[in-house]
Amino acid sequence: MQLDMPFILGAGLILCALFILGYVGSKLRLPGIVLYLLLGIALAGMLAGNKELALAGEIGIILLFFVLGMEFPMQRLANIAIKVWPAGLLDLFLNCGITIVIVYLMGMDLISSLLLGGVVYATSSSITAKLLEGMKRFANDDSEFMLALLIFEDIVAPILIVILVGMMTTGGLSGGDFGYLFLKVGLLFVVAILLGRFLFSRLGGFVERYIGQDFFILLMVGISLAYGGLALYLDLSEVLGAFLAGIMLAETRKTEELEHMMIPIRDLFLPLFFVYFGSKLDIFEGIPMVGLLVVLLLWSIIGKILTGVIGGKLYGLTTRQSVRAGLSFTQRGEFSIIIAALATGSLQLFSGMFILFSAVVGMVLFLTAPRITKALFGKKKKMART
């Protein structure tokens, strides 16, 4: 049921509600994503189809990928790829590739199978980072592996979204269509690399001189939206364009200052995306395909544990550390929601329920991972002092 109230009043009430949920989540150590989704589900009757909320949420996603891209100067991208690529490819094979096969064999069409493969693939960066911080596990060796694998997923996910968008808009891609798609993606990458290397790498002094001015933020938001819009113009995903825009800005070597400016704006808009996505999930219709949902939940846990155990060993971790990493890596979140937003009808509701259940189960496994590894391997021996 739509309520007839001024837009400004509704916006103010939603932001206040998001603040309360964020505050409660911080006290209970619960990720905001889950609470924001639940708010959207609760307000589905009032917010469904709200164009202003949809636009604000899309800006939030663009800024999320823009800030994420600023974490990856081109040299860092190369270094990460060299070290983590075996575990990253294993993660992609197990949690995307095998999922596609499972879903297809259970009767879904190819495009739906690809979409659910994307939903199951990516671990939630925000939930994982918050839990690592809350449990004071950043100093552990397995945390370095987890963060490196998250970065690998962050790089692969925008490309995966581009492929899904291309297939869903055309109903399928032939060999020639794939070639044309990757040609456009390559063009977007090449332009970003050239601009980053030959333009933005020389603008460090300019950024340092004007970053304190109130009008400088307009340039940052403008670049993120413009390059994201260019990707849309090429029938690609705006998140890929925003991610590449962030990589360009990273070449100024002023990432810390730019992030300090952009993160508050991102944090203003991003929760609105999760609320809008939640508002499109009509849980009162019942959860569709319960059998498939159970199978995917079980496989999503097994797949990530295998990624942690095998990938961790490839990365150089001990068996104990690898098992703890795998148990801490099962929660899905923002990337899965972005991919699920491409679906419609019951498939979108199914994806939303999977993400919600996966996030809750993943948090429980993360919190109990140290105790499980202790039960499996015994108490860790302390190094003798010399």
KEVEXFI-646810 format. One record per residue (C-alpha): residue in one letter; y, z negated, x negated. Coordinates in steps of 0.25 Angstrom, whole numbers, plus 5000, padded with zeros to 4 digits. Layout:
residues N
aYZX ...
END
This chain:
residues 386
m500050005000 q501350054994 l502549944995 d503950004997 m504749934987 p505849984977 f505250044964 i506049944955 l505449824963 g504049874962 a504249904947 g504749764944 l503649694952 i502549774944 l503149744931 c503249594934 a501849594939 l501449664925 f502149554918 i501349444925 l500049514923 g500449534908 y500749384907 v499449344914 g498649444905 s499349384892 k498949244896 l497549284900 r497349374889 l497049494898 p497549634895 g498749684904 i498049814907 v496949754915 l498049664923 y498949784925 l497749874930 l497449764940 l498949754945 g498849904947 i497549894955 a498149774963 l499449864966 a498749994969 g499150004983 m500649984979 l500650064966 a499750184969 g500350314966 n501650254961 k502350364952 e503350274945 l502250174941 a501350294936 l502550354928 a502850214922 g501350204918 e501350334912 i502550304903 g501750174899 i500550254895 i501350354887 l502050234880 l500750164877 f500250294869 f501550314863 v501550174857 l500150184853 g500350314846 m501450244837 e500350164832 f499750284825 p500450354814 m499750474810 q499150414797 r498650294805 l497950384814 a497250454803 n496850314796 i496250264809 a495450384812 i494850384799 k494350244800 v493950224815 w493550364819 p491950344818 a492150224828 g493150294836 l492250414838 l491150324842 d492050254852 l492450384858 f490950434859 l490450304865 n491550264875 c492050404879 g490850504876 i489750424881 t490550374893 i490750524897 v489250544896 i488950424904 v489950454915 y489550604916 l488050564917 m488350474928 g488950584937 m490450604933 d491050734930 l491450774916 i492950744918 s492750604924 s491750574913 l492750604902 l493850524909 l492850404910 g492450424896 g493950414892 v494150284901 v492950214894 y493350264880 a494550184876 t494650034873 s495949974878 s496849954866 s497849854873 i496749764878 t495949764865 a497249734857 k497649624866 l496249564865 l496249574850 e497649504850 g497249394859 m495949364852 k496549374839 r495549474834 f496549574827 a496149524813 n494649554815 d494049674808 d493449724821 s494849724828 e495349824817 f494149914821 m494449904836 l495949934834 a495550054826 l494650104837 l495750084848 i496650164840 f495550274839 e495450264854 d496950274856 i496950404848 v495850464856 a496250424870 p497450504871 i496650634867 l495550594877 i496550584888 v497150714885 i495750774886 l495450704899 v496850754905 g496550894901 m495150894907 m495650824920 t496850914922 t495951044920 g494650994926 g493951014913 l494251084899 s493551204893 g493451224878 g494751304879 d495451194887 f495051084877 g495551174865 y496951194873 l496951044875 f496751004861 l497751104857 k498751034865 v498350904860 g498350954846 l499751014848 l500250874853 f499650804841 v500250904831 v501650894837 a501550744836 i501050744822 l502150844817 l503250764825 g502750634819 r502650684805 f503850764803 l504850704813 f504550564817 s504050524803 r505550544799 l506150464810 g505850324805 g507250304801 f507750354814 v506850264822 e507250144813 r508750174816 y508750194831 i507550114836 g508449994839 q509250084848 d509050074863 f508950224865 f507850234855 i506750194865 l507050324873 l506650404861 m505250334860 v504950344875 g505450484875 i504550534864 s503350464870 l503550524884 a503950664879 y502750674870 g501850624881 g502550724891 l502250834881 a500850804881 l500850804896 y501550944896 l500350994887 d499450934898 l498950824889 s499050674891 e500450604889 v499750494882 l499350584870 g500750634869 a501250484869 f500250444859 l500650564850 a502150524852 g501850384847 i501150444834 m502350524831 l503250404832 a502350324823 e502750424812 t504150354812 r503450234805 k504250144815 t503050114824 e503249964825 e504749974829 l504350094839 e503250014846 h504149894847 m505049974855 m504050054864 i503049944867 p503849864877 i504149994885 r502650034884 d502249894889 l503249914901 f502650044906 l501150034902 p500749924911 l501250014923 f500150114919 f499050014921 v499649964934 y499750114939 f498350144935 g497850014942 s498550054954 k497750184955 l496450104956 d496050074970 i494949974968 f494749954983 e494050084984 g492950024976 i492450044961 p491850184960 m490650214952 v490250074949 g488950114942 l489750204932 l490750094930 v489749994926 v489050094917 l490450134910 l490849984909 l489549954901 w489550074893 s491050054889 i490649914884 i489449964876 g490250084871 k491350004865 i490349904859 l489650014852 t490950074847 g491249934841 v489949914835 i489650044829 g491150084827 g491449954821 k490349974811 l490850104807 y492250044806 g491649944796 l491549814805 t490349724805 t489349724816 r489949594822 q491349654821 s490949784827 v490249714839 r491449624842 a492349754841 g491449824851 l491449704861 s492949704860 f493249844863 t492749874877 q493949864886 r494649984891 g496149994895 e497350084894 f496750214888 s495650204899 i496650184910 i497450304905 i496250394905 a495750334919 a497150364925 l496750514923 a495650494933 t495850494949 g495150424960 s493850344959 l493750384944 q495050324941 l494650194949 f493350194941 s494050204928 g495050094931 m493950004935 f493150034922 i494450004914 l494649874921 f493249824920 s493149874906 a494449794902 v493949664908 v492549674901 g493149724888 m494049604888 v492949504890 l492049574879 f493249564869 l493449414872 t491949384870 a491749484858 p491849374848 r490849284855 i489849394857 t489949444843 k489749294838 a488549284847 l487949414842 f488249384827 g488449234826 k489749164821 k490449244810 k490349184796 k491649144789 m491849194776 a491749084765 r493049044758 t493149064743 
END
